Amino acid sequence: MKQHQAPHRRQFIAQSTAVLAGSLGWPLLASAQDPVLRIVVGYPPGGGSDRVARIIGDKLQGALGSPVIVENKVGAGGRVAAQYVKTAPANQPMLMLANPAVMVVSPLVVSDVGYDADKDFVPVSEVNSYVFGVAVSSAVPVKKLSHLLAWLKANPQKANIGVPATGSLPHFFALMLGQKAGVTAEAVGYKGSAPLVTDLIGGQVPVAVDTLDVLLPQHESGKLRILAVSGEHRHSAVPQVATLKESGVNLSAEGWSTFFAPRSMPAVQVQRYSALIQKVMQDPDTVRLFKTSNLDPVVSSANQTRQRITAYRKQWEPVIRESGYRS
């Protein structure tokens, strides 16, 4: 588990108006009439973002001693959820679980996104990171990324990299990969990961880029072969697979799932939720549930999360702008 900040335990005598967060053994001052906390997710139930929100929501409910409800506000690739959360009044506790597609990519490529990712929201805590995989069909005899890149350079008319959606993070990662490798690659967008993986296995597209958790089941079943992962280090799920840097491509990239509060939320409340979420992310059962779902848990303070997002934008914005992609 990644840990951006070590926990600081504080012991104090709870006042008569305090609610003890007994399930986590960590007392926090809270109102006896805490309102319902709503966690808004911009994607359908059952997906990775939804799983993260529900695991953490369940743990937060025990810590707060009051209900936590996960709301799926689906539409426009997560933008509907962002537009909804930004208008939340100060007295209505609401958090949004969002990813780079909503907070970094969409504001750069959508003409009227309907929110300002920086001005309308406050980072609370990053809770999950993920890496990308570069994969080919198992029918392709290529075993190393360097061999694949050599083939793409020799066959530029076939240098197509399949991605789960046009304008997605894997789309721009594929462009970054092509730039770093000296390959003029064309990103081929699909309507989701399922048809992309199907076409990759069937040979309709020579190579694909998607998140590791998507590619992993077919890699383990022998239907496709992951040639490299995008993290700084090899991933524990596929320790035999080299990183891009180990494969001679000076590139690393990750995605993340992060809680954001609407700008209307008082700063003291933002810090309270951040502290609670950090504690939840250190709970061994949370770690177990994340690992079972092939998710990589992260512990991060609000300040560390803000710094990470700033650095992330500096890495990705030039690539997105230079692509000329608009939605």
Rosetta blueprint (number, residue, H / E / L):
1 M L
2 K E
3 Q E
4 H L
5 Q L
6 A L
7 P L
8 H L
9 R L
10 R L
11 Q L
12 F L
13 I L
14 A L
15 Q L
16 S L
17 T L
18 A L
19 V E
20 L L
21 A L
22 G H
23 S H
24 L H
25 G L
26 W L
27 P L
28 L E
29 L L
30 A L
31 S L
32 A L
33 Q L
34 D L
35 P L
36 V L
37 L E
38 R E
39 I E
40 V E
41 V E
42 G L
43 Y L
44 P L
45 P L
46 G L
47 G L
48 G H
49 S H
50 D H
51 R H
52 V H
53 A H
54 R H
55 I H
56 I H
57 G H
58 D H
59 K H
60 L H
61 Q H
62 G H
63 A H
64 L H
65 G L
66 S L
67 P L
68 V E
69 I E
70 V E
71 E E
72 N E
73 K L
74 V L
75 G L
76 A H
77 G H
78 G H
79 R H
80 V H
81 A H
82 A H
83 Q H
84 Y H
85 V H
86 K L
87 T L
88 A L
89 P L
90 A L
91 N L
92 Q L
93 P L
94 M E
95 L E
96 M E
97 L E
98 A E
99 N L
100 P H
101 A H
102 V H
103 M H
104 V H
105 V H
106 S H
107 P H
108 L H
109 V H
110 V L
111 S L
112 D L
113 V L
114 G L
115 Y L
116 D L
117 A L
118 D L
119 K L
120 D L
121 F E
122 V E
123 P E
124 V E
125 S E
126 E E
127 V E
128 N E
129 S E
130 Y E
131 V E
132 F E
133 G E
134 V E
135 A E
136 V E
137 S E
138 S L
139 A L
140 V L
141 P L
142 V L
143 K L
144 K L
145 L H
146 S H
147 H H
148 L H
149 L H
150 A H
151 W H
152 L H
153 K H
154 A H
155 N L
156 P H
157 Q H
158 K H
159 A L
160 N E
161 I E
162 G E
163 V E
164 P L
165 A L
166 T L
167 G L
168 S L
169 L H
170 P H
171 H H
172 F H
173 F H
174 A H
175 L H
176 M H
177 L H
178 G H
179 Q H
180 K H
181 A H
182 G L
183 V L
184 T L
185 A L
186 E E
187 A E
188 V E
189 G E
190 Y L
191 K L
192 G L
193 S H
194 A H
195 P H
196 L H
197 V H
198 T H
199 D H
200 L H
201 I H
202 G H
203 G L
204 Q L
205 V L
206 P L
207 V E
208 A E
209 V E
210 D E
211 T E
212 L H
213 D H
214 V H
215 L H
216 L H
217 P H
218 Q H
219 H H
220 E H
221 S L
222 G L
223 K L
224 L E
225 R E
226 I E
227 L E
228 A E
229 V E
230 S L
231 G L
232 E L
233 H L
234 R L
235 H L
236 S L
237 A L
238 V L
239 P L
240 Q L
241 V L
242 A L
243 T E
244 L L
245 K L
246 E L
247 S L
248 G L
249 V L
250 N L
251 L L
252 S L
253 A L
254 E E
255 G E
256 W E
257 S E
258 T E
259 F E
260 F E
261 A E
262 P E
263 R L
264 S L
265 M L
266 P L
267 A H
268 V H
269 Q H
270 V H
271 Q H
272 R H
273 Y H
274 S H
275 A H
276 L H
277 I H
278 Q H
279 K H
280 V H
281 M H
282 Q L
283 D L
284 P H
285 D H
286 T H
287 V H
288 R H
289 L H
290 F H
291 K H
292 T H
293 S L
294 N L
295 L L
296 D E
297 P E
298 V E
299 V E
300 S L
301 S L
302 A H
303 N H
304 Q H
305 T H
306 R H
307 Q H
308 R H
309 I H
310 T H
311 A H
312 Y H
313 R H
314 K H
315 Q H
316 W H
317 E H
318 P H
319 V H
320 I H
321 R H
322 E H
323 S H
324 G L
325 Y L
326 R L
327 S L
